[in-house]
Amino acid sequence: MKRLLLFIIIVMPLIVCGQSFVFRPDIKTELKKDLNNINISLVFKDSRSYAKKVKEKCTKDEIFNEFVSCIKRTYPNIKIVVLDEKSFDATPQKDSITIKINFLQYDVTFYLGMYIAYTTFELKIFDYRKGEKLIVDSTIKGEGKQFNVLGLKSGKIASNSSFKEAFDRFVSLTAKLSQESVNEKVDPNLNNNVPKSKADKLRELKKLLDDKILTQEEFDKEKKKILDEKD
């Protein structure tokens, strides 16, 4: 009995330690009322690479399909066409919006009593409705941690936490699509030939930061451009 107890306490954690798992994501999303009646082409790429120790619990298609379902639950009024992965490197179609998501990591690993999960993907959003425009080019990261109190269920909790953090970041960046749509609406009563002052531009930029449409790094970069402009 003592030997069995020692095996459970000492040996088993060493056996499991370092093992990674890939669970099917299952998260709740928040309904958004913007991005109405917008057509989006969505294409995924799987660039993940793992050692043999990874225990695959779901396929890449299940991950991709769940991501699409999350988008549809968040933005029920948009139309999504999922393109084949082979078209990932193709030039986006004209007069359309294309979102490219390249998964770099999605797994959860057990380390000495704790599950640590990471979700990482590259995100590019192209808005070609009015010419060629890359409006988002960012690497999205999510992290989740959970002490092992429920076995593999703890791993799933950590995994879902990392996936949700990454997805929420994705949603904050897709808000730029709404901003682009607003910018396209021209008020005929305004004189569009009047240039904006630096103060106005900075106020608009700060609002994008506050609304989490821009990252701090993007904000600092655009702010410098404005301040460097000649009066």
N, C-alpha and C positions, 0 to 999 in steps of 0.2 A: 504493500500500500504506500509506503514511504517513497519507494522508487518511482511509482506511478505519479505521485504528487510532485516529486522533483522533476520528473520528465515534463509534466504540464507547466510547471512554473519556470523552469530554466531552459529546457531543450526546445519545446514547442515555439516560444517566441523567436528563438534563433533560426528555426526552420522557416517560419513565416516572414521574418524580418527581411525587407528588401523586395518582397513580392509585389508586383503591380497588377492591377485589375482595370478592366474597361467595362463600366456599367452603362446600361441604357439610361440617358438623362431623363429626368422626370421633374419638371419645375412648374411653379405657378407664375403666370405673367400678368402684367397690369394692362388693362384696356386703354388704348390711346384713341382719341377722337380725330387726330389729324391724318394726313396722307390719304385723303379720300379720293377714290376714283383715279388712282395712279397705277399704271402698268409697270411692273418690274420684272426684269429677267435676272434670275438667280443661278449662279453656278458655283459648285463646290470643287475643291481639290483636296486630296488626302496626302499630305507630305509627312505624316507621322512615321517614325522609325523607332522600333523597340527591340530590346534584347529578348532572348528566348524565354526569359522568366515571366514575361507578361502573360497573364491569363485573360484571354479575350472573352468577354461576357456578352458583347454585342458587336454587330458588324458596322462598318462605316456608313452603310446605307441607312441603318437604324438611327445613327447619330444625325446624319443629314436630314432625314425625314422628320425627326423630332425638332430640329432647328427650324425647319419650314413651318411645322405646326405651331411653334412658339410665335413666329412672325405673324401667322394668320390669326392667332388668338389676340395678339397685341394690336394688329391693324386689320380688323375684319373687312374693311372697305377697299383694300387694295387687291389688285390682281397679280398673281405671281406665276411666272412660267419658269420651271426648273429646267435648265439646260444640261446636256450631257457633260460629264467631266472632261471629255476629250476637247470640248470647245473652250476650256478655261483660258488658254493663251490667245484665243482669237480676239480680233478687234471688236469692241462693242458695236452693236447695231446703231445706225443713225436714228435720230428722233426718238430715243428711248433711254430708260434708266437701266443700268446693269450693275449688279452687286456681285463681287467676286470674294469668296471666302476660302482661304487656304488653311486647313487645319494643320498645326504644327505639333500640338500635344493635347491629349485628352486622356487622362488616366488618374488612378489613385494608388498610392504606394504605402505599405505598412512599415512603420519605423518604430520599434521599441514602444509599443503600446499606443501608438497614434497613427491614424490614417491622414495622409497629406495628399491633396488632389490639386491638379493644375489643368486649366483649359487655356490654350493659347492658339490664336489664329490671326492670320494677316487679313485685313479688310480693305478692299478698294471699292469705292462707289463712283461710278461714272454717270454723269448727267449729260446726255447728248441731245437733249430736247432743243437746245439752242446752241448749236456748235459743239465742239469737243471740249469736255471739261471733266477733270478728275477732281472731285470735291472732297473725297476722303481717301487717305492713304495712311493706314495706321496698323499697329500691332496690338491686338486686344489680349489682355491677360486676366484670368480669374484664378483665385486660390481658395481652397477650403480645407479646414482641419477639424478632426473629430477624434476624441479619445475612444479607444476600443472598449466600449461597454456593452455593445450589442452585436459583436462579431462583424460579419460582412455588412450588416445593415448600417453599422457605423461608417464603413467605407462608402456606402451608397450616399449617406448624408453628406459626407465631405465632398464626394464627387458632384452631387447636385449643387452644393454651395458654390463650387468653383465654376460650374457651367452657368449658373444664374448670374454670378458676378460678371462673367464675360458677356452674357447675353444682354444684361442691363446696360453695359457699356456700349454694346452694339446699338441698342435702341437710342441711347443719347446721341450717337453719331448720325443715325438716320434722320434725326430732327433737322439736319442740314438740308434734306430734301424738301421739307416743309418751308424752310427759310428761302430756298431757291425759288419755290413756287410763289412766295410772297413778293420776292424781288422782281418777278416777272410782271406783276400787276402794276400798271402805270396809272397814276392819278392824273387825269387830263387837266386838273386845276392847278397842278404844280408846274413850276418852271424847272424842267430837268436840266437846263443849261447852267443853272447856278451851282457852282462847286460846293461841296460840303467842307466845312472848316475842320481843322485837326481835332478840335474838341468834340465835334459831332461824331466824327469817325471813331474816336476813342471811346465815347459813350456807347456807341453801337457795338464796338468790339467787346467792351466790358459786359454788356448784356449777354452776348454770346457765351462768354466765359461763365457768367452767373447761371445761365440756363444749361450749362454743361454741354454746349454744342461744340465748344473749343476746349482743348486741353490747355493746361497752363503753359506748356511748351509752345503750342501753336499761338496762343495769345501773345506771349512775349515776342515771338517772331514777327507777328503782324503789327504789334505795337511799335517795334523798332522801325519797321518800314514807314509807318505813318509819321513818326517823329523825325525820320530822316528826309521826309519830303520837303522840297523847297516851297516856301510860301509864295 
